[in-house]
């Protein structure tokens, strides 16, 4: 997929998308700030252990996803308190991982995305010691079946891309694609991605012949949202590799980019077809009767991905502008409470029935990742609005 295919449309239509129907940047940031301030007030000490479903360190994936969203908010509305909060969290966890530096679990690795981004702000190489050892342990092994569930793509895939950029080492990208392709094409001999429908099964438990009550395949909204976010965050890193590698490496990177862009665009069209009239997506993308209703996390991740695709010229603003406009309106007006609490967040799990009921007033087991997903969506909407 060539980025420049849509450039004429971008030039002609993006201003109308950004200024005609999208809210202004200040209004988007106002909603993001409201939601984020609510979360920060509930967790004034980001490094404190989390006492939910047992005793957990704060570098677990739900908090790491929140930190991704916090730094995304800081991109569009820079504030020292955001960066300080993230650094306090990283320091409290000694810039390390649940399971130690040899963990292969993608959930445990998620926090490395934030560590690398904080390193980019301050340049202290020592803070990446655990991250480098963790990633190198996998790069130097031959095992490539670590990412057996679709969530793992968002948790870990961008880590390898970020390390590839920082170390100027093609091996990180190569390992990333080997892991990705195993998940995509080889889990249980068929892979978790259905190229016919452009959507992902969550894990092998949901591969055919498993079906939803209406006879459709089970495509979990947030699971597909994680896959889309992984593609976005990885493609953004790849965009930083210009002149980073010699010709043979540049050719390999170009092939990786084309592969991921094709998957991203196919996903975007598939997701677009599943959107509800109110702008949200159901927990089950293909069966509105199976725990149907508004759901914030999947919706936020789709907004994050599609808005990015429009902004980068991968998606037509004519076809996809109304998708994110309607979705953001739903999120910002129907999910956000007056005090900043975020409604319609499905708690942790792996399929539509988990974390139910999902309502305006329901409290998920972990709210961290819901806030993080919302902030990621808002950050891309804010960037899109600035293209007017």
C-alpha atoms as a printed R data frame, in Angstrom:
    type eleno elety resid chain resno       x       y      z
1   ATOM     1    CA   UNK     A     1   0.000   0.000  0.000
2   ATOM     2    CA   UNK     A     2   1.515   3.296 -1.137
3   ATOM     3    CA   UNK     A     3   1.027   6.238  1.193
4   ATOM     4    CA   UNK     A     4   0.837   8.704 -1.657
5   ATOM     5    CA   UNK     A     5  -2.196   7.045 -3.281
6   ATOM     6    CA   UNK     A     6  -4.554   9.175 -1.216
7   ATOM     7    CA   UNK     A     7  -2.529  12.389 -1.200
8   ATOM     8    CA   UNK     A     8  -4.683  14.215 -3.784
9   ATOM     9    CA   UNK     A     9  -7.754  13.394 -1.716
10  ATOM    10    CA   UNK     A    10  -5.943  14.418  1.437
11  ATOM    11    CA   UNK     A    11  -5.133  17.812 -0.032
12  ATOM    12    CA   UNK     A    12  -8.681  18.362 -1.280
13  ATOM    13    CA   UNK     A    13 -10.694  16.865  1.570
14  ATOM    14    CA   UNK     A    14  -8.746  16.766  4.788
15  ATOM    15    CA   UNK     A    15  -9.396  20.369  5.671
16  ATOM    16    CA   UNK     A    16 -13.141  19.813  5.426
17  ATOM    17    CA   UNK     A    17 -12.852  16.672  7.521
18  ATOM    18    CA   UNK     A    18 -10.807  18.487 10.148
19  ATOM    19    CA   UNK     A    19 -12.751  21.749 10.289
20  ATOM    20    CA   UNK     A    20 -16.231  20.896  9.042
21  ATOM    21    CA   UNK     A    21 -17.293  18.106 11.388
22  ATOM    22    CA   UNK     A    22 -14.489  17.279 13.787
23  ATOM    23    CA   UNK     A    23 -14.445  19.117 17.108
24  ATOM    24    CA   UNK     A    24 -11.676  21.607 17.656
25  ATOM    25    CA   UNK     A    25  -8.413  20.486 19.206
26  ATOM    26    CA   UNK     A    26  -9.150  22.344 22.439
27  ATOM    27    CA   UNK     A    27 -12.453  20.509 22.861
28  ATOM    28    CA   UNK     A    28 -10.807  17.141 22.278
29  ATOM    29    CA   UNK     A    29  -8.066  17.902 24.780
30  ATOM    30    CA   UNK     A    30 -10.631  19.137 27.286
31  ATOM    31    CA   UNK     A    31 -12.299  15.698 27.259
32  ATOM    32    CA   UNK     A    32  -8.964  13.916 27.432
33  ATOM    33    CA   UNK     A    33  -7.854  16.053 30.369
34  ATOM    34    CA   UNK     A    34 -11.099  15.464 32.237
35  ATOM    35    CA   UNK     A    35 -10.777  11.685 31.914
36  ATOM    36    CA   UNK     A    36  -7.072  11.674 32.698
37  ATOM    37    CA   UNK     A    37  -7.372  13.931 35.742
38  ATOM    38    CA   UNK     A    38 -10.025  11.627 37.166
39  ATOM    39    CA   UNK     A    39  -7.661   8.683 36.845
40  ATOM    40    CA   UNK     A    40  -4.635  10.509 38.255
41  ATOM    41    CA   UNK     A    41  -6.656  11.670 41.250
42  ATOM    42    CA   UNK     A    42  -7.590   8.058 41.985
43  ATOM    43    CA   UNK     A    43  -3.956   6.927 41.642
44  ATOM    44    CA   UNK     A    44  -1.807   9.808 42.974
45  ATOM    45    CA   UNK     A    45   1.200   7.489 43.403
46  ATOM    46    CA   UNK     A    46   1.622   5.693 40.080
47  ATOM    47    CA   UNK     A    47   4.182   3.196 41.345
48  ATOM    48    CA   UNK     A    48   2.014   1.855 44.164
49  ATOM    49    CA   UNK     A    49   1.115  -1.824 43.982
50  ATOM    50    CA   UNK     A    50  -2.311  -2.568 42.552
51  ATOM    51    CA   UNK     A    51  -4.628  -4.511 44.829
52  ATOM    52    CA   UNK     A    52  -7.121  -5.830 42.308
53  ATOM    53    CA   UNK     A    53  -7.619  -9.563 41.948
54  ATOM    54    CA   UNK     A    54  -4.675 -10.025 44.277
55  ATOM    55    CA   UNK     A    55  -1.435  -8.110 44.774
56  ATOM    56    CA   UNK     A    56   0.143  -6.863 41.531
57  ATOM    57    CA   UNK     A    57   3.060  -4.574 40.666
58  ATOM    58    CA   UNK     A    58   2.160  -1.404 38.799
59  ATOM    59    CA   UNK     A    59   4.158  -2.329 35.699
60  ATOM    60    CA   UNK     A    60   1.474  -4.785 34.580
61  ATOM    61    CA   UNK     A    61  -0.058  -4.284 31.142
62  ATOM    62    CA   UNK     A    62  -3.232  -2.333 32.130
63  ATOM    63    CA   UNK     A    63  -1.117   0.403 33.730
64  ATOM    64    CA   UNK     A    64   1.405   0.290 30.878
65  ATOM    65    CA   UNK     A    65  -1.385   0.899 28.347
66  ATOM    66    CA   UNK     A    66  -2.539   3.834 30.447
67  ATOM    67    CA   UNK     A    67   0.990   5.247 30.347
68  ATOM    68    CA   UNK     A    68   1.006   4.913 26.548
69  ATOM    69    CA   UNK     A    69  -2.130   7.037 26.489
70  ATOM    70    CA   UNK     A    70  -0.697   9.534 28.970
71  ATOM    71    CA   UNK     A    71   2.370  10.138 26.805
72  ATOM    72    CA   UNK     A    72   0.084  10.440 23.777
73  ATOM    73    CA   UNK     A    73  -1.845  13.150 25.638
74  ATOM    74    CA   UNK     A    74   1.466  14.827 26.428
75  ATOM    75    CA   UNK     A    75   2.269  14.915 22.696
76  ATOM    76    CA   UNK     A    76  -0.763  17.062 21.923
77  ATOM    77    CA   UNK     A    77  -0.856  18.968 25.221
78  ATOM    78    CA   UNK     A    78   2.626  18.903 26.786
79  ATOM    79    CA   UNK     A    79   2.628  19.168 30.566
80  ATOM    80    CA   UNK     A    80   5.488  18.439 32.911
81  ATOM    81    CA   UNK     A    81   3.147  16.710 35.372
82  ATOM    82    CA   UNK     A    82   2.353  14.019 32.814
83  ATOM    83    CA   UNK     A    83   5.985  13.190 32.155
84  ATOM    84    CA   UNK     A    84   6.813  13.320 35.867
85  ATOM    85    CA   UNK     A    85   3.967  10.922 36.622
86  ATOM    86    CA   UNK     A    86   5.222   8.457 34.009
87  ATOM    87    CA   UNK     A    87   8.828   8.724 35.223
88  ATOM    88    CA   UNK     A    88   7.765   8.191 38.835
89  ATOM    89    CA   UNK     A    89   6.013   5.003 37.702
90  ATOM    90    CA   UNK     A    90   9.055   3.777 35.769
91  ATOM    91    CA   UNK     A    91  11.461   4.555 38.617
92  ATOM    92    CA   UNK     A    92   9.228   2.827 41.158
93  ATOM    93    CA   UNK     A    93   9.467  -0.281 38.996
94  ATOM    94    CA   UNK     A    94  13.223   0.161 38.465
95  ATOM    95    CA   UNK     A    95  12.553   0.340 34.720
96  ATOM    96    CA   UNK     A    96  11.962  -3.398 34.881
97  ATOM    97    CA   UNK     A    97   9.455  -6.107 34.165
98  ATOM    98    CA   UNK     A    98   7.101  -8.383 35.962
99  ATOM    99    CA   UNK     A    99   8.813 -11.734 35.521
100 ATOM   100    CA   UNK     A   100  12.261 -10.194 35.236
101 ATOM   101    CA   UNK     A   101  14.426  -9.275 32.278
102 ATOM   102    CA   UNK     A   102  14.096 -12.744 30.760
103 ATOM   103    CA   UNK     A   103  10.318 -12.728 30.536
104 ATOM   104    CA   UNK     A   104   8.899 -13.813 27.190
105 ATOM   105    CA   UNK     A   105   5.344 -12.872 28.114
106 ATOM   106    CA   UNK     A   106   4.117 -10.038 25.907
107 ATOM   107    CA   UNK     A   107   1.900  -8.624 28.656
108 ATOM   108    CA   UNK     A   108   4.956  -8.210 30.859
109 ATOM   109    CA   UNK     A   109   6.862  -6.513 28.034
110 ATOM   110    CA   UNK     A   110   4.265  -3.821 27.354
111 ATOM   111    CA   UNK     A   111   5.819  -1.321 29.780
112 ATOM   112    CA   UNK     A   112   8.990  -1.254 27.651
113 ATOM   113    CA   UNK     A   113   7.162   0.906 25.095
114 ATOM   114    CA   UNK     A   114   6.855   3.622 27.721
115 ATOM   115    CA   UNK     A   115  10.392   3.136 29.009
116 ATOM   116    CA   UNK     A   116  11.771   3.686 25.512
117 ATOM   117    CA   UNK     A   117   9.627   6.770 24.944
118 ATOM   118    CA   UNK     A   118  10.773   8.248 28.267
119 ATOM   119    CA   UNK     A   119  14.383   7.463 27.364
120 ATOM   120    CA   UNK     A   120  13.889   9.416 24.144
121 ATOM   121    CA   UNK     A   121  12.927  12.432 26.205
122 ATOM   122    CA   UNK     A   122  15.897  12.283 28.577
123 ATOM   123    CA   UNK     A   123  18.608  10.177 26.950
124 ATOM   124    CA   UNK     A   124  19.807   8.181 29.958
125 ATOM   125    CA   UNK     A   125  20.891   4.898 28.376
126 ATOM   126    CA   UNK     A   126  21.013   3.133 31.721
127 ATOM   127    CA   UNK     A   127  17.227   3.089 31.968
128 ATOM   128    CA   UNK     A   128  17.027   0.742 28.981
129 ATOM   129    CA   UNK     A   129  19.295  -1.928 30.455
130 ATOM   130    CA   UNK     A   130  16.491  -4.316 31.415
131 ATOM   131    CA   UNK     A   131  14.632  -3.646 28.171
132 ATOM   132    CA   UNK     A   132  17.661  -4.361 26.017
133 ATOM   133    CA   UNK     A   133  18.407  -7.603 27.854
134 ATOM   134    CA   UNK     A   134  14.795  -8.718 27.578
135 ATOM   135    CA   UNK     A   135  14.502  -8.073 23.851
136 ATOM   136    CA   UNK     A   136  17.956  -9.449 23.046
137 ATOM   137    CA   UNK     A   137  17.091 -12.655 24.841
138 ATOM   138    CA   UNK     A   138  14.312 -13.225 22.314
139 ATOM   139    CA   UNK     A   139  16.187 -11.931 19.273
140 ATOM   140    CA   UNK     A   140  19.023 -14.356 20.017
141 ATOM   141    CA   UNK     A   141  16.692 -17.345 20.432
142 ATOM   142    CA   UNK     A   142  14.897 -19.364 17.770
143 ATOM   143    CA   UNK     A   143  11.512 -19.568 19.484
144 ATOM   144    CA   UNK     A   144   8.860 -17.557 17.649
145 ATOM   145    CA   UNK     A   145   5.549 -18.762 19.100
146 ATOM   146    CA   UNK     A   146   5.333 -16.336 22.036
147 ATOM   147    CA   UNK     A   147   2.414 -14.277 20.737
148 ATOM   148    CA   UNK     A   148  -0.348 -16.887 20.831
149 ATOM   149    CA   UNK     A   149  -3.141 -14.363 21.585
150 ATOM   150    CA   UNK     A   150  -3.949 -11.278 19.556
151 ATOM   151    CA   UNK     A   151  -3.564  -8.842 22.479
152 ATOM   152    CA   UNK     A   152   0.139  -9.710 22.495
153 ATOM   153    CA   UNK     A   153   0.626  -7.774 19.258
154 ATOM   154    CA   UNK     A   154  -0.099  -4.435 20.898
155 ATOM   155    CA   UNK     A   155   1.668  -5.359 24.104
156 ATOM   156    CA   UNK     A   156   5.004  -6.293 22.543
157 ATOM   157    CA   UNK     A   157   5.237  -5.696 18.797
158 ATOM   158    CA   UNK     A   158   6.034  -1.949 19.021
159 ATOM   159    CA   UNK     A   159   8.784  -2.671 21.553
160 ATOM   160    CA   UNK     A   160  10.848  -4.453 18.890
161 ATOM   161    CA   UNK     A   161  10.251  -1.680 16.369
162 ATOM   162    CA   UNK     A   162  11.296   0.976 18.880
163 ATOM   163    CA   UNK     A   163  14.441  -0.959 19.754
164 ATOM   164    CA   UNK     A   164  15.215  -1.396 16.070
165 ATOM   165    CA   UNK     A   165  15.099   2.370 15.651
166 ATOM   166    CA   UNK     A   166  17.148   3.118 18.765
167 ATOM   167    CA   UNK     A   167  19.830   0.492 18.022
168 ATOM   168    CA   UNK     A   168  19.721   0.905 14.236
169 ATOM   169    CA   UNK     A   169  19.628  -2.869 14.062
170 ATOM   170    CA   UNK     A   170  17.488  -4.657 11.480
171 ATOM   171    CA   UNK     A   171  17.440  -7.810 13.622
172 ATOM   172    CA   UNK     A   172  14.816  -6.307 15.899
173 ATOM   173    CA   UNK     A   173  12.476  -5.698 12.971
174 ATOM   174    CA   UNK     A   174  13.250  -9.134 11.557
175 ATOM   175    CA   UNK     A   175  12.449 -10.859 14.845
176 ATOM   176    CA   UNK     A   176   9.290  -8.784 15.201
177 ATOM   177    CA   UNK     A   177   8.031  -9.930 11.809
178 ATOM   178    CA   UNK     A   178   8.844 -13.561 12.508
179 ATOM   179    CA   UNK     A   179   6.790 -13.353 15.696
180 ATOM   180    CA   UNK     A   180   4.010 -11.451 13.917
181 ATOM   181    CA   UNK     A   181   3.774 -13.859 10.988
182 ATOM   182    CA   UNK     A   182   3.651 -16.860 13.301
183 ATOM   183    CA   UNK     A   183   0.668 -15.298 15.092
184 ATOM   184    CA   UNK     A   184  -0.928 -14.172 11.853
185 ATOM   185    CA   UNK     A   185  -0.493 -17.322  9.798
186 ATOM   186    CA   UNK     A   186   0.581 -20.314 11.853
187 ATOM   187    CA   UNK     A   187  -1.187 -20.542 15.226
188 ATOM   188    CA   UNK     A   188  -2.915 -23.944 15.146
189 ATOM   189    CA   UNK     A   189  -1.790 -24.308 11.514
190 ATOM   190    CA   UNK     A   190  -3.992 -21.469 10.232
191 ATOM   191    CA   UNK     A   191  -3.157 -18.313 12.193
192 ATOM   192    CA   UNK     A   192  -5.306 -15.832 14.068
193 ATOM   193    CA   UNK     A   193  -5.873 -13.514 11.091
194 ATOM   194    CA   UNK     A   194  -8.653 -14.189  8.613
195 ATOM   195    CA   UNK     A   195  -7.536 -12.486  5.383
196 ATOM   196    CA   UNK     A   196 -10.946 -13.117  3.815
197 ATOM   197    CA   UNK     A   197 -12.745 -10.970  6.408
198 ATOM   198    CA   UNK     A   198  -9.825  -8.764  7.455
199 ATOM   199    CA   UNK     A   199 -10.316  -9.498 11.156
200 ATOM   200    CA   UNK     A   200  -8.535 -11.414 13.926
201 ATOM   201    CA   UNK     A   201  -9.588 -14.230 16.198
202 ATOM   202    CA   UNK     A   202  -8.514 -13.667 19.774
203 ATOM   203    CA   UNK     A   203  -6.705 -17.012 20.176
204 ATOM   204    CA   UNK     A   204  -6.924 -20.632 19.073
205 ATOM   205    CA   UNK     A   205 -10.040 -21.215 21.206
206 ATOM   206    CA   UNK     A   206 -12.043 -19.123 18.748
207 ATOM   207    CA   UNK     A   207 -10.787 -20.539 15.465
208 ATOM   208    CA   UNK     A   208 -13.301 -22.369 13.238
209 ATOM   209    CA   UNK     A   209 -15.551 -24.189 13.815
210 ATOM   210    CA   UNK     A   210 -16.246 -21.882 16.814
211 ATOM   211    CA   UNK     A   211 -19.148 -19.549 16.012
212 ATOM   212    CA   UNK     A   212 -21.222 -16.857 17.669
213 ATOM   213    CA   UNK     A   213 -24.914 -17.561 18.392
214 ATOM   214    CA   UNK     A   214 -25.918 -16.030 15.048
215 ATOM   215    CA   UNK     A   215 -23.539 -18.323 13.147
216 ATOM   216    CA   UNK     A   216 -20.823 -15.716 12.481
217 ATOM   217    CA   UNK     A   217 -17.197 -16.064 13.525
218 ATOM   218    CA   UNK     A   218 -16.340 -14.588 16.925
219 ATOM   219    CA   UNK     A   219 -14.303 -11.433 16.404
220 ATOM   220    CA   UNK     A   220 -13.831  -9.678 19.716
221 ATOM   221    CA   UNK     A   221 -13.849  -5.905 19.432
222 ATOM   222    CA   UNK     A   222 -10.986  -5.102 21.796
223 ATOM   223    CA   UNK     A   223  -8.874  -7.970 20.467
224 ATOM   224    CA   UNK     A   224  -9.119  -6.487 16.986
225 ATOM   225    CA   UNK     A   225  -8.497  -3.061 18.479
226 ATOM   226    CA   UNK     A   226  -5.243  -4.314 19.982
227 ATOM   227    CA   UNK     A   227  -4.176  -5.619 16.563
228 ATOM   228    CA   UNK     A   228  -4.957  -2.301 14.880
229 ATOM   229    CA   UNK     A   229  -3.110  -0.345 17.575
230 ATOM   230    CA   UNK     A   230  -0.094  -2.627 17.178
231 ATOM   231    CA   UNK     A   231   0.020  -1.917 13.462
232 ATOM   232    CA   UNK     A   232  -0.282   1.831 14.026
233 ATOM   233    CA   UNK     A   233   2.418   1.989 16.681
234 ATOM   234    CA   UNK     A   234   4.755  -0.180 14.625
235 ATOM   235    CA   UNK     A   235   4.193   1.729 11.393
236 ATOM   236    CA   UNK     A   236   4.920   4.960 13.242
237 ATOM   237    CA   UNK     A   237   8.304   3.575 14.270
238 ATOM   238    CA   UNK     A   238   9.008   2.380 10.745
239 ATOM   239    CA   UNK     A   239   8.389   5.937  9.524
240 ATOM   240    CA   UNK     A   240  11.461   6.946 11.576
241 ATOM   241    CA   UNK     A   241  13.814   4.586  9.723
242 ATOM   242    CA   UNK     A   242  14.513   6.799  6.686
243 ATOM   243    CA   UNK     A   243  18.272   6.722  6.028
244 ATOM   244    CA   UNK     A   244  18.737   4.553  9.119
245 ATOM   245    CA   UNK     A   245  19.840   1.381  7.325
246 ATOM   246    CA   UNK     A   246  22.048   0.485  4.338
247 ATOM   247    CA   UNK     A   247  20.309  -0.363  1.036
248 ATOM   248    CA   UNK     A   248  19.673  -4.042  1.794
249 ATOM   249    CA   UNK     A   249  18.230  -3.187  5.202
250 ATOM   250    CA   UNK     A   250  16.157  -0.370  3.719
251 ATOM   251    CA   UNK     A   251  14.685  -2.836  1.212
252 ATOM   252    CA   UNK     A   252  13.744  -5.217  4.019
253 ATOM   253    CA   UNK     A   253  12.141  -2.400  5.997
254 ATOM   254    CA   UNK     A   254  10.183  -1.346  2.900
255 ATOM   255    CA   UNK     A   255   8.828  -4.873  2.532
256 ATOM   256    CA   UNK     A   256   7.818  -4.931  6.205
257 ATOM   257    CA   UNK     A   257   6.089  -1.574  5.809
258 ATOM   258    CA   UNK     A   258   4.127  -2.752  2.766
259 ATOM   259    CA   UNK     A   259   3.061  -5.943  4.512
260 ATOM   260    CA   UNK     A   260   1.818  -4.135  7.620
261 ATOM   261    CA   UNK     A   261   0.129  -1.344  5.662
262 ATOM   262    CA   UNK     A   262  -1.811  -3.904  3.647
263 ATOM   263    CA   UNK     A   263  -3.024  -5.637  6.805
264 ATOM   264    CA   UNK     A   264  -3.896  -2.282  8.363
265 ATOM   265    CA   UNK     A   265  -5.963  -1.078  5.400
266 ATOM   266    CA   UNK     A   266  -7.800  -4.405  5.125
267 ATOM   267    CA   UNK     A   267  -8.607  -4.214  8.836
268 ATOM   268    CA   UNK     A   268  -9.841  -0.640  8.541
269 ATOM   269    CA   UNK     A   269 -12.380  -1.556  5.861
270 ATOM   270    CA   UNK     A   270 -13.519  -4.595  7.855
271 ATOM   271    CA   UNK     A   271 -13.914  -2.560 11.036
272 ATOM   272    CA   UNK     A   272 -15.760   0.219  9.214
273 ATOM   273    CA   UNK     A   273 -18.381  -2.281  8.081
274 ATOM   274    CA   UNK     A   274 -19.072  -3.310 11.701
275 ATOM   275    CA   UNK     A   275 -19.640   0.154 13.185
276 ATOM   276    CA   UNK     A   276 -22.919   0.806 14.977
277 ATOM   277    CA   UNK     A   277 -25.183   3.701 14.040
278 ATOM   278    CA   UNK     A   278 -24.323   5.457 17.326
279 ATOM   279    CA   UNK     A   279 -20.613   5.408 16.469
280 ATOM   280    CA   UNK     A   280 -19.571   2.652 18.867
281 ATOM   281    CA   UNK     A   281 -18.683  -0.947 18.138
282 ATOM   282    CA   UNK     A   282 -20.189  -3.972 19.894
283 ATOM   283    CA   UNK     A   283 -18.041  -6.336 21.957
284 ATOM   284    CA   UNK     A   284 -18.775  -8.944 19.292
285 ATOM   285    CA   UNK     A   285 -18.129  -7.332 15.932
286 ATOM   286    CA   UNK     A   286 -20.303  -9.715 13.921
287 ATOM   287    CA   UNK     A   287 -23.123 -10.523 16.352
288 ATOM   288    CA   UNK     A   288 -24.979  -7.570 17.840
289 ATOM   289    CA   UNK     A   289 -27.288  -9.946 19.718
290 ATOM   290    CA   UNK     A   290 -24.378 -11.437 21.707
291 ATOM   291    CA   UNK     A   291 -23.619  -8.877 24.406
292 ATOM   292    CA   UNK     A   292 -24.358  -6.016 22.067
293 ATOM   293    CA   UNK     A   293 -24.257  -2.390 23.136
294 ATOM   294    CA   UNK     A   294 -21.754   0.404 23.443
295 ATOM   295    CA   UNK     A   295 -18.178  -0.554 24.354
296 ATOM   296    CA   UNK     A   296 -15.465   2.042 24.877
297 ATOM   297    CA   UNK     A   297 -12.126   0.230 24.603
298 ATOM   298    CA   UNK     A   298 -12.582  -1.390 21.211
299 ATOM   299    CA   UNK     A   299 -14.181   1.793 19.908
300 ATOM   300    CA   UNK     A   300 -11.291   3.914 21.188
301 ATOM   301    CA   UNK     A   301  -8.668   1.679 19.602
302 ATOM   302    CA   UNK     A   302 -10.474   1.772 16.267
303 ATOM   303    CA   UNK     A   303 -10.655   5.569 16.422
304 ATOM   304    CA   UNK     A   304  -6.941   5.647 17.232
305 ATOM   305    CA   UNK     A   305  -6.120   3.470 14.247
306 ATOM   306    CA   UNK     A   306  -8.447   4.941 11.655
307 ATOM   307    CA   UNK     A   307  -7.647   8.569 12.548
308 ATOM   308    CA   UNK     A   308  -3.961   7.721 12.212
309 ATOM   309    CA   UNK     A   309  -4.618   6.100  8.836
310 ATOM   310    CA   UNK     A   310  -6.388   9.212  7.567
311 ATOM   311    CA   UNK     A   311  -3.677  11.499  8.868
312 ATOM   312    CA   UNK     A   312  -0.920   9.455  7.262
313 ATOM   313    CA   UNK     A   313  -2.642   9.126  3.909
314 ATOM   314    CA   UNK     A   314  -3.328   5.403  4.179
315 ATOM   315    CA   UNK     A   315  -7.111   5.825  4.333
316 ATOM   316    CA   UNK     A   316  -9.435   8.060  2.350
317 ATOM   317    CA   UNK     A   317 -10.796  10.948  4.439
318 ATOM   318    CA   UNK     A   318 -13.973  10.785  2.387
319 ATOM   319    CA   UNK     A   319 -14.643   7.152  3.288
320 ATOM   320    CA   UNK     A   320 -13.257   7.121  6.820
321 ATOM   321    CA   UNK     A   321 -13.676  10.677  8.104
322 ATOM   322    CA   UNK     A   322 -17.331  10.087  9.047
323 ATOM   323    CA   UNK     A   323 -16.327   6.893 10.873
324 ATOM   324    CA   UNK     A   324 -14.056   8.634 13.361
325 ATOM   325    CA   UNK     A   325 -16.260  11.711 13.599
326 ATOM   326    CA   UNK     A   326 -19.237   9.617 14.659
327 ATOM   327    CA   UNK     A   327 -17.168   7.389 16.944
328 ATOM   328    CA   UNK     A   328 -15.448  10.246 18.767
329 ATOM   329    CA   UNK     A   329 -18.767  12.018 19.237
330 ATOM   330    CA   UNK     A   330 -20.158   8.864 20.836
331 ATOM   331    CA   UNK     A   331 -17.142   8.401 23.095
332 ATOM   332    CA   UNK     A   332 -16.868  12.016 24.212
333 ATOM   333    CA   UNK     A   333 -20.571  12.668 24.777
334 ATOM   334    CA   UNK     A   334 -21.932   9.287 25.854
335 ATOM   335    CA   UNK     A   335 -19.067   7.470 27.604
336 ATOM   336    CA   UNK     A   336 -17.413  10.312 29.544
337 ATOM   337    CA   UNK     A   337 -19.102  11.159 32.849
338 ATOM   338    CA   UNK     A   338 -19.207  14.777 34.075
339 ATOM   339    CA   UNK     A   339 -16.494  13.935 36.630
340 ATOM   340    CA   UNK     A   340 -14.262  12.214 34.083
341 ATOM   341    CA   UNK     A   341 -15.141   8.604 34.878
342 ATOM   342    CA   UNK     A   342 -15.221   6.547 31.705
343 ATOM   343    CA   UNK     A   343 -18.277   4.418 31.086
344 ATOM   344    CA   UNK     A   344 -18.953   1.424 28.833
345 ATOM   345    CA   UNK     A   345 -15.510  -0.079 29.512
346 ATOM   346    CA   UNK     A   346 -15.420  -3.863 29.280
347 ATOM   347    CA   UNK     A   347 -13.146  -5.299 31.946
348 ATOM   348    CA   UNK     A   348 -10.312  -7.723 31.365
349 ATOM   349    CA   UNK     A   349 -11.058 -10.937 29.516
350 ATOM   350    CA   UNK     A   350 -10.870 -12.480 26.072
351 ATOM   351    CA   UNK     A   351 -14.341 -12.522 24.541
352 ATOM   352    CA   UNK     A   352 -17.691 -10.690 24.414
353 ATOM   353    CA   UNK     A   353 -19.176 -12.330 27.513
354 ATOM   354    CA   UNK     A   354 -16.321 -11.326 29.839
355 ATOM   355    CA   UNK     A   355 -16.656  -8.306 32.106
356 ATOM   356    CA   UNK     A   356 -20.383  -8.036 31.543
357 ATOM   357    CA   UNK     A   357 -22.598  -6.166 32.022
358 ATOM   358    CA   UNK     A   358 -20.944  -3.217 30.300
359 ATOM   359    CA   UNK     A   359 -22.956  -0.085 31.007
360 ATOM   360    CA   UNK     A   360 -22.585   3.660 31.442
361 ATOM   361    CA   UNK     A   361 -22.183   3.221 35.195
362 ATOM   362    CA   UNK     A   362 -20.413  -0.150 35.369
363 ATOM   363    CA   UNK     A   363 -16.925  -0.232 36.883
364 ATOM   364    CA   UNK     A   364 -14.439  -2.565 35.162
365 ATOM   365    CA   UNK     A   365 -11.954  -4.539 37.228
366 ATOM   366    CA   UNK     A   366  -9.134  -2.397 35.810
367 ATOM   367    CA   UNK     A   367  -9.892   1.060 34.452
368 ATOM   368    CA   UNK     A   368  -6.277   1.852 33.556
369 ATOM   369    CA   UNK     A   369  -6.308   0.458 30.045
370 ATOM   370    CA   UNK     A   370  -9.726   1.927 29.256
371 ATOM   371    CA   UNK     A   371  -8.409   5.407 30.028
372 ATOM   372    CA   UNK     A   372  -5.243   4.654 28.053
373 ATOM   373    CA   UNK     A   373  -7.217   3.575 24.994
374 ATOM   374    CA   UNK     A   374  -9.397   6.696 25.210
375 ATOM   375    CA   UNK     A   375  -6.325   8.945 25.424
376 ATOM   376    CA   UNK     A   376  -4.748   7.235 22.416
377 ATOM   377    CA   UNK     A   377  -7.932   7.868 20.432
378 ATOM   378    CA   UNK     A   378  -8.098  11.482 21.517
379 ATOM   379    CA   UNK     A   379  -4.464  12.102 20.651
380 ATOM   380    CA   UNK     A   380  -4.983  11.052 17.047
381 ATOM   381    CA   UNK     A   381  -8.217  13.009 16.796
382 ATOM   382    CA   UNK     A   382  -6.400  16.081 18.085
383 ATOM   383    CA   UNK     A   383  -3.629  15.626 15.522
384 ATOM   384    CA   UNK     A   384  -6.196  15.164 12.788
385 ATOM   385    CA   UNK     A   385  -8.004  18.340 13.822
386 ATOM   386    CA   UNK     A   386  -4.749  20.287 13.599
387 ATOM   387    CA   UNK     A   387  -4.420  19.537  9.879
388 ATOM   388    CA   UNK     A   388  -7.031  22.167  9.066
